Amino acid sequence: MVRKISLAVTVSLLLAHTPHAFASSDMEDCTWSDDTCLLKGAPVLAPDNDSRDNLLRLLSEAKSFALPVQPMPADITRSRDFYFAYHPQWDDVSPQSTSADAAPIEDKALAEQLAALQIDPAAMSADNGEQENRFVSNNTESVSQFFAALLADGALTPEQRHTLAQARVALLSGATSEQVSASLAALPAGAPALYKAYLDAAARFYEGDYAGAAQGFSALVKSDSPWLAETAQYMLMRTALNKSSQQSTGEYGDFDVTRVSHDDVVQAQNAAQAYLQRWSQGHYADSARGMLRRINWYLQAWPQLAERYEQAFQHAASPQALRGLVTEYDNVFGMQFYEHPLTEAFPEASLVSFIELLRALRLNSDNKPVLTQDALNTSKPAFEKGGKLPLWRNLQLNLWMATGNYAAVLQEVAPAQTLPAHDILVFSEQVIYGEALMAQQQWPAARDFWLRLLKLSQDNEQQQYVQAKLAATLVYMGDTAAVFAPDSAVTSLRYRSRVLKTQASPELLRQQATKGPNSEERTIALHTLLVRDLTENRFGDWLNDKKLTSAITPPVTGEAFDDVNLSIFDWNGDTTEPGYVCQSLNETVTALSKNAKDPHALNCLGEFFRTTRTQVDLWKESAGNGVLEAAISRKEPFGQSDRQRYYQRIIASPKAEPEDKSYALYRAIMCYAPSGANDCGGEEVDKLKRKGWFTQLKTQYPGSPWAQKLKYYW
């Protein structure tokens, strides 16, 4: 069919029925193998990392391949976009075009063949986009290789070549075996008849007539034509393999490997081995080896399959080829071992064993790893045999961490004096040591360790990862101010922003709003401060703090900082509910600074929060910050509005005017519209209480527009 089956075709053939990747629990994700989708895991070998990340990092380092990692911002002190998680914008990047050098050569060769065979190029315009299963090789590349075989065969006349070429082009466009046979009926015996038999077998293969295809290809295996003989043997393997999965569709339309035909898979295995024995360096040798992985998968021959992947990883010649293999591997092994992880190493595949045993160290619902110490000890000889004891050591350290044996980690690992530029195992070991210090709450020691590791590291990813650990340590030890010291090693604006929003005192926020290193940080600090002034009833402070805007020249704007937009505090009251008039936020807060119980001003403050949705936004930058998120977590986060509290205060006030009280009753009930869930903040109020508000509004203020407008109390 084709001279060389590419890795992309091999992967497509192998994974025609496979489900989504089983590497991690993320549901929102870009297509991992796309060029525009970058590594989203931490730069360590860890159980919680995506298995594909772990594998690609380890393999790429060994091959000195460049990793598809996120770019470092030009100034990390002004950007919050470097973090260890999926970035939604990766989906918006246009895929990189293929090399400008390769495609024209292929097109030129095909054009020359078409001219030599007197075939109209327009006939090659059939739609051959995304193809799956048996159709994957019915493409212009395989047509070109058939043309090459015709042109190289001196036993054919020009007219015979033309007729055979036309039939192959028709097959590209979906011609049936009957149509192909009819178009070739006038060809004589001899060499033309052999190509005719091949085209008939190929047509039957694409139609799903595997018995007819097998019969046709079998008759050509001993052909005097080298191309026909080799291609027929290869196609016997593909025919049996595709036949084996005809009944493999599961109950819900998914692929069920247990439903494949064992006899057909064995037949495919024999055909593949026969091909490789005769043509070990043949046109389809790489594809045949790839198909043997699929065959081992179908046979559930996991040790043999692990060994094949180990070999394939070693022979991957490019970063993209390696990435495709990693994707393929994770779909196959991930599907098998995601819910029931491997607990014993494969004898001849220590690298695969490492990835799967690392997966087995993820904590289950009982907060325990599946892998036990006894099982890990049993696997040690396999790693010794493969010369991969450092991988086993990493598993041991991670197992001690997973089971709380932090003392063992601290005894086994020594803090590094130097750090290689590219050695993920060494760096991972150092990180585990620091995490053990944190687990034992040795905060000063952990702080000093992370500072030293930061100085040793020569890698941007590593440095940002350690910065998050350092920031978390400082928060845990109660030294939040150290994050913002002039000589602080925590320079990432993302991490500093997380601490400002969740841990900083009003005094520290004022400090950073006026003396922060740049407009970005000053804007974040001031926005957080102003929101907290309002939600914590510091109305006089708000009036003074708002003046600090003048110290920021100018405040940052744009999508990247829309969670801290200072212009929101210029609210003029125009967006309130029609029929209820409010003045500007500045005038509203001025009234509250004089009387914090002012009913009208409280309603208007509620309108500000309702119409602008202003809060200290903890969602926008929450992903990919590691242990820092645990360190800054609060049961009741700062800066979250509670409009319901305003309404309840007004409802209970004997001095509230009817206009204000009726509106507060209306809005308090509307907090639960239409779902019945509270949308105003604060504690949930039961339905009986809401019914009471509804009754009060309808009976005490029947003439108000709010009583007339409201029909339910949800």
N, C-alpha and C positions, 0 to 999 in steps of 0.2 A: 504493500500500500504506500509506504513512504520510506525514504532512505534512512532518516533518523527520526524516531519519535521523540519529541522534546519532553523536558521534565514537566512542563505545564500540561501536556497531553497525558503523560503518565499519571500525574496527580488527578486530573479530571477523570480518567478511567478508573482510578482506584477509589475515588470518593464520590462516585456518581450517586450513591444512595445514602451517604452519610449525613447525620444531622448537624446541628450547630456545635460549635466547639464546647468542650467540657472543661476548659482550663480554669474557669473562675465563675463566681456567682453573679458577675455583672450582666444585667439584662440589656442595658443601653450600651451599644458599642459600635464602632466602625468595623468594617471587614478587616480582620487582623492582618491578613496577608497583603492587603493593598499597600502600595508605596506610600500613600498619604496617611496611613494609620501607623502611629509611632508606638514605641514601647511605653506602656503606662505603669509598669510595676517598678518597685524600688530596685536600686542597683546592687542588690544582694541576692544570694541564693536562700530563699526562705519559703516555708510551707504556704504562707498566705499569698505569695506572689502567684500571678498567672503562670501555669506550668510552661506555657509557650515562651514567656519572658525568661524564666529560669533556663530553659533549654537553649534558647537562642543566644543568651548572654554567654553561657558557658562555652558553647560551640564556636561562636564568633570570635571569642578571645583566643581560643586555641588555633584558629585559622587566620588570625589578624584581620578579620573582616570588620568593616565599619558597621556599627550598630545603627538602626533607625531610631535614634533618640530625639527627644524634643530639643529644639534649639534654645540656647541660653539667651535670655533677653539682653539687650545692649547694656542696660543698667538695672540690675536686680533690685536696687533700692527704690525704683520707680515702677516696677512691674509686679503684678500678682499672678502672672500666667505660667509660672514654672511650678508644677506640682505632679505628684506621682499617681495619676489616674487618667482615665479617658478624658480627652478634651473635645467637647462637642464640635468645635470649629474644624477638627480634622476631617469631618464628613463633608465640609464645604470646599475643601481644596480640590482643584481639578487634578485628575490623575496625570502623572508625568507621561509625556509621549515616549514612544519607543525610540530606540536609536535611529537617527536619520541615515545611518550608513547601511544598516542591514536590509531594510525593506526594499530599497530601490534595486539592489542586486538580485533579490528574489524575483521581483517584478520583471526585471530585465531578462532574466533567464527564462521565465515563463513566456514572456512576449516572443523571445526568439524561438521557443518550442512551438508556439501557436503558429508563427509564420512558417516554420519548416513543415508543419503538418497541415497547413492550409485550413486552420480553424479560425472562425470569426471570434475575436476577443469578446464580443458582446455576449456570446454563448456562456461565458464564464461569470456572468453577473448574477448568478443565483444567490439567494440569501443564505449565507453560511455563517451566521452569527454564533451565539452560544449554543453548543451542541453537547449532548450528554450520551452516556452509555455507548451503544454500538455505533452511533452516528458521529462520534467525536473525531474519527479519522477521515470522514468523507468531506474533505476540504481541498482547497486549491493546491496545498502542498503535496497531498497524496496524488492529486491529478498530475502535478508536475513530475513526480517520480515515475508514474506510469508512462508519461510521455517520454521521459529519458530512456526507459527500458525499450520502448518501441523504436526510438531513433538509434539505439545502440545495437538492435537486432538486425544483422545483415541479411537474414533469411526473409525479411518482409519487403514487399514492394511499397513504393510511395502510396499507391491507392489503398493497400491493405492497412498501412499505418494510419492513413486519414480516416478510414472507416472505423477502425478500432478506437481511435482518439475521439471521434464523434460519439461513440457509444459510451465512453468513459465520462465525457462531458454531460451526456444525458443522465447518467447515473448520479452525477453531482446535483442535478436538478430534480432528482427524485423519480427517475424512470424505474418501472417495475422490471422484474426478470423477464417477463413475457415481451415487453417492449424492447429490452436490450437484445434478446434472442432474435426477435423479428428483424431488427436492424442489421444483424450480423449473419442472417441466414445464407446469404450468397457467398460467404467466405469459403475458400477451399480448405482441404485437410492440411496437416502439417503445422508449421509454426503459427499461422493465423488461428487455427482451431484451438491451440493451447491458450492463447490470450482470450479467445471467445469463451472458453471454459472458465477461465479465471473471472472474467466479467460476470458471467452467469452466477458463479459461486458468491462473488462479492454482492451482487444484487440480492441474492437470497439471504445473505447475512444481514444486509440493511433492512430487509423486509421482516426479519425475525424468523425466517425458515432455517433454523439451525441444522436440522437433519440434512436438508438439501445442500446447505453451505458446506458442511463437514464432508459430505460425499464428494463435492466438487473440488475442494482444496486437497483432500487426500489423494485424489488422482494426479495432482500436480506436484506432489512433494518430490518425486523422482524425475522431474522434468529436466531436460538438458539445458534449459534456460536457467542460469544461476539466479536471476532476479525472481522468476516465477517460483522456483523451488523454495527459496528462502522465505519469500512472502507467504506462500501457501502454508509452510510449517508454522510461521508466526500466527497466521490467521486461524489455524486449527486451535491454537491456544485460546485466542480471543473468542472463537465460536463456542467452545466448551464452557468458558468462563461466563459468557453472557447467557448461555442456556441455563447455567446453574442457578441463576438468580431470577428466573421467570416467575417463580411463585414466592418471592421473598418479601412481598408487601405485607406489613403488619396490619393489625386491626384498625389502626388510625391513619393508615396511609404511609407510615414510616417504614424504613428498611429494617427487616428482622433477619439478622444473620443466621439465626437458628433454622430458618426456613429454606436455606439454599440446598440444592441437591448435592449431597456428598459425593456421589459417583461422578457427576459432571465436574466437580471441582478437582477431584483426583485425576480425571482425564485431562483437565487443563494443566495441572501440575506436570503430568508426564510429557505433555506437548511442549511446555515451556522448557523443561529440562532437556528434552531432545533437541530443541532449537539451540539452546546455549551450548550443548555438547558439540554440535556441528558448526555453529557460527558464534563462537564466544566473543568475537569482536565484530559481529555482523551489524547490518543496518538497524536492527531492532533490539540489539542486545540490552541496551539500557532500559528500554520499555519492558522487555521480558523480565528483567530483574525486578522492575517495579511491579509487574503483574504477579510475580511470585510473592511479594508482600501481601497483595490482595488475596492471593490463594491461601497463604498462611492465616490471614485474618478470617477468611471463610471457614477454614478448617479449625479455627480456634487454637491454632498451634502457637501459643504465646511465647514460649522460649525461643522457638525458631524465628518467629516474627521479630522479636526483640533483637536477635542477632543480626537479622537482615537490616533493620533500621540502624543498628550500630555501624554496620558497614557502609550503608548509604550516607550517613552523616559524615563519615570520614572522607567520602569521595565527592561530596558536594563541592562544585568548582566555583561557585559565586555566591554572594550574599543573598541574591534573589532565589537561587536554586535552594539554598539552605532554608530560607524562609518558607518556601513551598513545602519542603519536606517536613519542617516542624509543624506546619498547619495540618498536613496529612497525618502525621504521627499522633497529634493530639486528638484529632477526631476519632482515630481508631482506638488508641489506648485509653483516651479519656472516656469514650463511651463505655468501654469495658470496665475500667477501674475507678470511675468517678464515685459511684455509690458504695462500691466494695473494693477499697484500695488493696493493692498488692502488699504483702507483708513478708515476702521472701525474695531475695535477689535471683535474677536469671543467671545461670552459670557462666554464660559467654557474653554477657551484655551489661557490664558494670555501669555504663553511662545511663542507659535506659533504666536500669534498676535504681540508680540514684534518683532520677526524676520521679519515678513511681513511688519509691519509699518516702521521698519528700512530700509527695501528695498524701501519703498515709499518716503524716504528722499533723495534718490539719485537725483541729479539735472538733469532735462530734457534738451531738446534742447534750451529752453528759460532761462536756468540757474536758474530754480526754482524747488523746491521739489513738488511732487504731493500731499503730505500730508499737510493739512492746520491746522492752530491753532484751528479752530472750530471743525474740524474732530478729532483732538487729544483730545480736551476737551471732546467730546462725548464719546470717548473710555475710559476715566479715570475710570468710575465706574467698568468696566470689570476687570481692573487691581486691583482695590481696593477689589473686590470680591474674586479674586484669591490670594490676599495677595502679590501682585507683584508690589507695587507702586514704588520701586526703578527702575524697568524696565521702567515704564512710565516716571519717572524723567529723565532717560537717553534719552528717545525720545524727551522730552521737550528741554533739553540742545542742542541736535543735531539739532532740528528744529530752535532754536534761532541762532545757528551757520549758518545754511543753508540760513536763511533769513537776516543775517547781524545784528542781535540784540545782538551784543557782550557785550554791557553794561549790559543786563539782565543776561548773563552768569557770568560776573564778580561780579555782586551783589548777585547772588544766591549761588555761590560756594566759599568756603574759602580754601585757600592753606592748605594742610594737614600738621600736625605736626608729624604724624607717618603714616606708610603705611603698611597695612596687607601684609603678604607674598603672599597670594593667594586670591585676591578679584578684579576681572576684572572690576566690576562696579565702585569701588572706584578709581582704577587706570585710567579708561576711563574718569571719571569725572575730575580728576586732569589734564589729557591731554587736555581736552576741555578747561579748564581754561587757560592753557598755550597758546593754539591756539587762544583764544580770545585776550590775551595780544598781540600776534603777529599780529592779524588782525587789532588791533588798533595802531600798530607800536609803542608800548611801549617797545622798544628794551631793555633798561637796566633792566626793571622789568621782561621781559620775560627771559633774560639771567640769572638773579638771581633765578628766579623760576625754570628753568630747572636744574640749578646746585643743588638746594636744593632737587628737585625730584630725581635726580641721586643718591644723598647720601641716600635718604630714601628707594629707591628700593632695593630689595633683589633678583631680578630676572634678568637673563642674557638678555632675550628677551626685557624686559622693558628697561633695561639700554642701549642697543644698539638703541632702538627706540628713546629714549630721547636724546641720543648723536646726532642723525641726526637733531633733533629739535634744539639742542643747536648750532650745527655747522651752521645751516641755520640762526639762530638769529644773530650769530657773523658776518656772511657775510652781512646780511641785514643792520647791524648797522655800517658797514664799518671797522670792526676790524678783518680782515682776519688773521692778525699776531697772534691774541690770540688763534687761533686754534692750532698753533704750539709753543706756549709758553711752557717752561719746565714743568709747573704744569698744563697743559691743561687737562681738563676732557674729551676731544674728543680724545679717544685712538684708535678708529677703523681705520685701515689703509685704508679701503674703503672710508670712509668719508674724511679723510685727503687727499687721492689721488684725489678725486673729486675736492676739493678746490685747491690743487696744480695745477691741470691741467687747471682750468678755471679762477682762481682769483689771484693767486700768482704773484707778481712782479718778474722781473729777480733777484733782490736783495734777495728776500725771497727764490726763487728757489735755488740760490747759497748757501744761508744759510743752507737750508735743504739738499742740495746735499753734503755738507761737515760736517754738525753737526746734521743731522737727527738721530733719535733714533736707526736705524738699516739699514742694507744694502738694504732692500726692499724699504723703504721710500727714501733713498738717490738715489737709482736707478731711481725711478719714478720722483723725482725732477730733476735729471740731464738729463734724457731723454727729459722731458718737456722743460727744459731750452735750450738744444741743438737744438731741433726742432724749438723752437721760435726764437733762434738766426738766424737760416737760413731763416725762413719765414718772419722775420722782418728786414732782411738785416743787421744784426749785425755780419758781417763776422769776424772782428778782435776779437770780444768777443768770437765767436765760437771757434777760435783757442786756446784761453786761457781756456775757460770753458771745452773743451774736456780733458784738462789735469787733471780735477777734478776726472776723472775715477779712478785715482790712490788712491783716498781717500775711494773708495768702495772696500772692500776686502771680497769676490769677488762680482761683480755685479750679481744680481739674474737672473736666466734663467728658462726655462721651460714653459709649456703651461699656467700656471697661471699668468705668467708675460711676455707673448710674445708680449704684446702691448707696452712694454717699454724696448725692447731688445737693449742694448747699442752697441752690436757688429755690428749693422746695419750701424753705422757710420764709420766702417772700410771698407766701400765699395771701391772696387778697380777699378771700371769702366768696368769690363769684361762683364757686362750684358747689355751694351748699344746696340742700334740697329746696326746690322752688317753693316759696311760701314762707320760708324761714330765713331771716336776714342775719348775716354775720359780718362783722368788720374784719379787718386784716388780722393775721396771726399776731403781728406785733401789738396791735391794739387789744386783742383778746388776752394776750399774756400780760399786758400792762394792767388790765382790769383784775386778772387773777393775782397779780403781785400785790394788789391792794386788798383783795378779798378772795382767798383761795376757794371759797364756797359759792362764789357768784354763779347762780344757775344759768344765766344766759351765756356767760363766758365759758362755763364748763360744757354746755351743749356745743358751742362753737369750736372749742378745742376738740371735742369729739368729731365734729364735722371735718376739721383739718385731718385728723387721723383716718377718718372714714374715706374721704375723697382722695387723699394722697397715698394712702397705705404706708405711710412713713413708719419706720422702725429701725432698730439696729439689725441690719440684715445679716443673719448668720448662715444663710444658705448659699449665697453666691460663690463663696470661696471655701466651702467646707470640705471639698473632696481632696484626697491625696496628700493630706498633711500628717499622716501617720499618728504616732503617739501624742503629738501635740493636741489633737482633738480630744483625747481622753483627759489630758491635763487641764484644758480650759473649760471642760464641760461644767455647767451649772444647772441645778435643778430648776431654778427660776432665772433664766438669762436676763441680763440688763436690757433696757431699751425696748421692751415689748409693750405696746399700748393696751390699756384696759378701759375701753369706752363704756363698757357695761357698768363699771364702778362709778363713772360720772353720772350716768342715767339714774342709777339707784340712789345716789346722793341727792339728786334733784327731786326724785319721786318722794323721798323721805323728808324733804325740806318744807317746813310750813310757810316759809317766806317766798317760795318760788311763785312767779307769776303764772296764771293759767296757760299763757302762750308757751312758756318754757316747760312747765310740767307736762302738758299734753304732748309736746314734741318729745320729751324724754321718755314718756310711756310708749309712744309710737316707735321710737328708735330702739328702746330696750326690747320690745317684742320683735322688731325687724332684725335684731341680732340673730334670730333663729330661722329667718326666712331664706330659702324655701325648704331647706333640708331638715330643719329641726336641730341642727348642730350650731353651736355658738361660734359666731364669726367676729365677735367684738373683743375677745380676750377675757381673762379672768375665769373664775370658776363657773361651771355649768349651773344654770338655774332650771329647776324641774318644771314640767309642763303645768302643774297645778299653780305654781307661782306666776307663770306667764299668763295663765287664764285669769288670775286675779288682776294683773296689769290691764289685760284686755277689757275686763269688766269695768274697772275703774275709769279707763279712757272713755268707754261707751256711755257710762252712766253719769260721770262727773263733768265730762267735756263733750257732750253730744254734738254741739255746734261747731267744734273745731274741725278744720280740714283733715286732721290726722285721724280723728274718730270716724269721719265719713270715708276716708280712703282705706282704712284697715278693715279687712274682712276675716282674717284668720289669726290664730296665735301660735300655730305650728307646734 
